[in-house]
Amino acid sequence: MPLLKQQQSAALLVLEDGSVYRGYAFAGCGEAMGEVVFNTGMTGYQEIITDPSYKGQLVTMTYPLIGNYGINPDDMESGDIYLEGFIVREYQPFPSNWRNRQSLKSFLEEHHKIGIEGIDTRALTRRIRQEGAMRGILSTETDDTDLLLERVRAYPGLVGRDLVKEVTCKQPYLWKDGAPQPVGKGKGQSQEGRLRVVVLDCGVKYNILRNLENCGCDVFVLPATASEGEILSYKPDGVLLSNGPGDPAALPYIVEVVRRMLGKVPLFGICLGHQILGQALGGRTEKLKFGHHGINQPVKNRQTGRIEITSQNHGFVVLPESLPQDLEKTYNNLNDNTSEGISIPALDAFSVQYHPEAAPGPHDVTYLFEKFVRFMRKTP
């Protein structure tokens, strides 16, 4: 056994079906529970672990070598780490990159998260693909697999849980010059020619805010619990419904606010925001077998016929047959034909299931932020 492994604590991953995977903790110690999912991205681990949409999940990276370029302040997608634990085949303890400021190990430990390596991630991914996403538990505290199995089977999972309230901001803030700022007295003022966008923070990624600011918008971020009156008090030209974690069917308070805003202000939904808009229009959602988590998902634009490669991270989907017949179904996932977008021009509202802001991922669909600007300006 290599000396480095001898210095690490043994770690176990136990799935709810009784499967056991043995490895070593390269960061942190203790126990963590969540839904085990896999992400197929070859890069972008920092953006993944700081994405609030992963709250409640144990994330497995299918690419075998993780940590080689370290952590830097520019690739943060939130101010925290929201996943419950991180699973890799091999951790690289000696990062090399000109932007590197700290190791993945120290970053995880700074945020009190467990990282384990030495797991056969190919076998784990294969099992999730065959059986579906499962509840799991990571532990460095005990080798008693029966005890861990009992604990994980008592864990509630994601269905029916509102995790948005655990990741949304506590107070409104202004996104300016690439960072959160106090709203201050500028709430009712904008420079001439700039659009005002309210982002309903269900677990928003910073790159959504960066894209909006780069498109010439003044961006105000409000907690997901904000009322219709609070949102409209900012006199927005448009409202963006952000990504976020958990079951969209557990968010009736957000759905009702969005339903009341339909037709009053242009709306743009991303990922969970797409699912919220779909419910506000009368649709239903369901859980996917193992979800879409990666940066190479092919999507067909049904309006142009073009194939676009997208970044995705979701475990639930809107059922297109549950939506009104008169709205436009705009995108389909070419891997499983699930619905990836809707548009309601009469209400100035549209949404996509994937992530146009990427981070990580390709930039094929960043044009959607310009589309939102055109919606708000009432231009073709």
LINUR-V286127 format. One record per backbone hydrogen bond with DSSP energy under -1.0 kcal/mol. NH is the residue of the N-H (numbers start at 1). CO is the residue of the C=O. If there is no record, write none. Layout:
nh: <NH & NH>
co: <CO & CO>
//
This chain:
nh: <6 & 7 & 8 & 11 & 12 & 13 & 14 & 15 & 16 & 18 & 21 & 23 & 24 & 25 & 26 & 27 & 32 & 34 & 35 & 36 & 37 & 39 & 40 & 48 & 49 & 50 & 51 & 54 & 55 & 57 & 58 & 59 & 60 & 61 & 62 & 66 & 70 & 71 & 82 & 84 & 86 & 87 & 88 & 90 & 92 & 96 & 100 & 101 & 102 & 107 & 108 & 109 & 110 & 111 & 112 & 113 & 115 & 116 & 117 & 118 & 119 & 121 & 124 & 125 & 126 & 127 & 128 & 129 & 130 & 131 & 132 & 133 & 136 & 137 & 138 & 139 & 140 & 145 & 148 & 149 & 150 & 151 & 152 & 153 & 161 & 166 & 167 & 168 & 173 & 174 & 175 & 176 & 181 & 186 & 189 & 194 & 195 & 197 & 198 & 199 & 200 & 201 & 202 & 206 & 208 & 210 & 211 & 212 & 213 & 214 & 215 & 216 & 217 & 218 & 220 & 221 & 222 & 226 & 231 & 232 & 233 & 234 & 235 & 237 & 238 & 239 & 240 & 241 & 242 & 247 & 250 & 251 & 255 & 256 & 257 & 258 & 259 & 260 & 262 & 264 & 265 & 267 & 268 & 269 & 270 & 271 & 273 & 275 & 276 & 277 & 278 & 279 & 280 & 281 & 282 & 283 & 286 & 288 & 292 & 294 & 297 & 299 & 300 & 301 & 302 & 305 & 308 & 310 & 312 & 314 & 317 & 319 & 322 & 323 & 327 & 328 & 330 & 332 & 333 & 334 & 337 & 340 & 342 & 343 & 344 & 347 & 348 & 349 & 350 & 351 & 352 & 353 & 355 & 358 & 366 & 368 & 369 & 371 & 372 & 373 & 374 & 375 & 376 & 377 & 378 & 379>
co: <2 & 3 & 5 & 23 & 139 & 21 & 137 & 19 & 135 & 15 & 13 & 11 & 117 & 9 & 115 & 115 & 138 & 136 & 56 & 134 & 58 & 60 & 293 & 44 & 45 & 46 & 48 & 51 & 52 & 54 & 35 & 85 & 37 & 87 & 39 & 90 & 67 & 102 & 49 & 57 & 114 & 59 & 116 & 64 & 66 & 68 & 97 & 71 & 71 & 103 & 104 & 105 & 106 & 107 & 109 & 108 & 27 & 86 & 24 & 89 & 88 & 119 & 120 & 121 & 122 & 123 & 124 & 125 & 126 & 127 & 128 & 289 & 34 & 14 & 32 & 12 & 30 & 143 & 144 & 145 & 146 & 147 & 148 & 149 & 158 & 163 & 164 & 164 & 221 & 181 & 219 & 179 & 174 & 183 & 186 & 191 & 216 & 218 & 238 & 220 & 240 & 222 & 200 & 77 & 205 & 206 & 207 & 208 & 209 & 210 & 211 & 213 & 212 & 195 & 197 & 173 & 199 & 223 & 227 & 228 & 229 & 231 & 232 & 196 & 196 & 266 & 198 & 268 & 200 & 161 & 247 & 248 & 251 & 252 & 253 & 254 & 255 & 256 & 258 & 261 & 261 & 348 & 239 & 350 & 241 & 352 & 270 & 271 & 272 & 273 & 274 & 275 & 276 & 277 & 279 & 278 & 317 & 315 & 314 & 312 & 310 & 308 & 332 & 306 & 330 & 301 & 299 & 297 & 294 & 292 & 286 & 284 & 319 & 320 & 324 & 343 & 341 & 300 & 338 & 298 & 333 & 331 & 351 & 328 & 349 & 344 & 345 & 344 & 267 & 342 & 269 & 340 & 311 & 355 & 363 & 365 & 366 & 367 & 368 & 369 & 370 & 371 & 372 & 373 & 374 & 374>
//
